[in-house]
Amino acid sequence: MNARRPIVIANWKLNGGIDLLCSSVASFIGKHYEAEIVVCPPYIYIRDMLNFLQHSEINIGSQNVSKYASGAYTGETSAQMLKEAGCKYCLIGHSERRAMFRENNASCQIKVQRALENGLTPVLCVGENQQERENNVTKDVLIRQITESLEGIKLEDGSICIAYEPVWAIGTGKAATPEMAQEVHQFIRHELSAQYGETQAQSIRLLYGGSVNKDNAKQLLTQTDIDGLLVGGASLDPDHFLTICQQATKQAEAQLSN
């Protein structure tokens, strides 16, 4: 039986303001979900969302975290600050940051370490671009990203999540088929097992991200090694995101009944 609790993470990216973001999760207040629901708003709205969702089961995450603990680094936000603000999760190495802000595996490694040191759960994002996919080097890319981003880091059961987000599928509508995604997730878990042992590999939740929507969420979540979803644009539509979360909850309930 898969004992990993399904998780759905909303990445709101650079979208707002506060009225839009609050309306996106208003329907969740007072409801129970067997799946874990996380929203990652822009930094400036983290406190607002925590106040708005204080009577809900929704957790808050950040879209990034600084690799610096403190110092003269204008515009940066440390892991300690995010933890004190109320965050539980933080995205690390999202493909948009890798592409636009030159984030690399070395910086991801430092950020993962900072997050763990401060009690945050890092969600390490990995994935290949279109050219790498066409050149059939997807597995090589993933091994390098995972190995270098977690180098020297001691993992405890469930202390991190890994999100597979094929760059060619993000915001393009070209989501990987559930079978394609499962094949990659199975490969990732196999590599984690080789590096950290079977027990650790089985405790780590693997998420799929890349044009996730209410039409493909159910099939993705029923795959053996897909434990959750990283949702972008669809998370800004209240009804759409609610449907995805309900599908994740049904998957969690099915696991509990087995």
N, C-alpha and C positions, 0 to 999 in steps of 0.2 A: 504493500500500500504506500502511496505517496503521502507522507505526513507533512509536506511543506505547505504552509498556508498560502493560498493564492493571494497575490497582491496586484493592485492597479495603481499606477502612479501617473498623475496628471502633470505634464510639463507645460506651464502656461507661457513660457518664453517671455518675450518682451511685448506682452499684451495687457491691457487694463483699460480704464481705471477701476477703482474699487467697486463701483456699482456693478460693472460687468462681472468682476470676479466673485463678488458675493452672490449674485444671482445664479452663477454657475454651480454653486454648491448649496444653495438655500434649501433645496428639496432633500438634502441628506440629514439635516438636523432632526434629532429625535428618532432616527431609524437605526436598526441593528443590521450589520452586515457580517456574515461569516468570513468573507474576504477582507483583507486589509486594504484600506483606501488611503492614499497619500496625495496631497496637492503641493506643487512646487510653484509658488507665486514669485513675481519679481521681489527682490530684497525689500524694497520699501513697503511692501504690503504684508510682510510676514507677521508682524505684530497685529495688524488689523484682522488678518485671517484667523489668527489664534483666538482673538477676542470673539470674532463672529462665530467660530466653530467650537467654542469652549464646552458646549453641551452636546457635542457630536462625538462620534468615534473616529473621525478623520484625523490623521496625522499630518504634520507639516514637514516639508523638506525644502531644501534650497537648491537652486539650479547650478550652483558652483560653490567652491570654497577656496580660500587663499592657501597657497603653499607656505605662507609665512605665519608664524605664531603671533608676532607683534612687531612694531617698529615703524619706520618712516616709509610706509608703502601706501601712498595716497590712493583711495578708491578701493582698497582691499577689505575683505571681511573674513575674519579668522574663524576656525572651527569652534573655538571657545565661545566667541560672540554668538555664533549660530545656535550653539547648544543652550546658552543662557537666554537667547531669545525665544526658545521653545521648539526648535527644530529637532526632529528625530532622524531624518535622512538627509543625504546630500548627493546630488548627481555629480559625477566626476568623469571628465573626458568625453563629454557629449560631442558628437561628430561636428556640430556647428562650431564649437569652441576649438576643436582640433583644426578645423579648416580656416576659420576667420581670425583666431587669436593664437595660432601656432602652438596650441597645447600639444604636448607629446607624452610618450609613455613615462619618461623620467619625471616630468612634473606631476603626472597622475600618481606615480608611486609615492611622492612626497605628500600629496593631498590625501591619498588613502590613509597613510600613516597618521597625518594630523587628525583626520576624522575619527579614526579608531581611538586615538589617545584621548579624545574629548567626548567619547561616548556617542558619537554619531554613527549611523550605519551608512557606509559609502555604497553608492550604486554605480559601479564602474561600467562605463559604456564602451563597447567594442564593436567593430564591424568593418567590412571592406567597402571600397568604392566601386563604381561601375567598371573601371579599367581593371582593377584587381580581380573582380569577378570574372570578367571576360578572359583574363589570363590564367584562370584556374588556380589562383594562389590564395583563395579565401582562408583556407586552413592555416597556411603559413602566416598570414597576417594576424589571425586570431591568436595563434600560439605566441607570437612575438608580443602582441599587445597585452595579453594576460600575464605572461612570464615577466616582462619588464615592469609592468604596472604593479605587480605584487611581489617583486623581488625583495627578499629579506623580511617580508611581513609575516608575522605569526598570526595565523587565523584561528579563531575559536568558532564553535558550531554556530552557523547562521550569522556570523558577524558582518558579512558583506553580501551584497547582491551583485549580479552581473547582468547587464542588459545588452543583448545582441540587437544592434540596430544597423542593418545593411544601409550604407549611405545612399545607395541607388534607390532605396524605397522611401526615404524620408521626404514627406511633403510632395511626393510625386504621384501618389495614388497607385504605385506599382508595388504593392505589398508582396512579400514572399508568400508562397502558398503555405498552408499549415504543414504540409509534408516537407517542404524545403526548410522551413524554420525548425521543425523537429529534428531533421538530420543535423543541422548545425548545432542546435542545443545539445543533442546527444554527444556530438563530438566535443563540445566545450566541457561537458560533465566528465567525459572520458579523460580529457587532458587534466582536469582538476584532480581527478582520482589518481592519475599518474604522478602528479606533483605533490599532492597533499594527503593522499589516502582516500579510501572509499567513504569512510565516515564523514570527513569534511566535505567531500564532493556531494554527498547526498543531502547535506544540511544547507547548502548554498542555493538560494532561489535564483533561477535564471528567468529573465524577462525578455519578451520580444517587443521591439519598437520599430516602427516604420510603416506609416499609413494605416495604423490600427483604427478600426471603426466598428460600429455595432454589427455590421454584416459579417465580419471575419473574426470577431473576438471569440465567439463561442467555440469555433473549430480550433482556433489557436490554443485556447485554454484546455482543451481536452487532450492535447498532445502530452505524452508521458513526461517529457523533460522541460515543458514550458510552464513555469510556475506563476507567471504574471505578465502584465502588459505595461509598457511605457507609452502613454497616449499623448499626442501633441494637439493638433488643431481640433480634433473631435472632443477634447476635454473642455473646450470653451462653450460648447453647446450643451446646456443643462440636461435636456431630455436625452440627447445622444450619449452623453457620458454616464448618465444614470442607468441607461440600458446596459452599457458595458459592465458597470459595477454589479448590476443584478445578475448578469451572466456569470461573472466571477464568483458571486455568492452561491449560485446554483452549483458551480463546480466544487466549491468548498463543502457544501452540504452533501454532495455526492461522495466526496472523500470520507466525510465523517460517518456516512451510513455504511461504508464498505468494511 
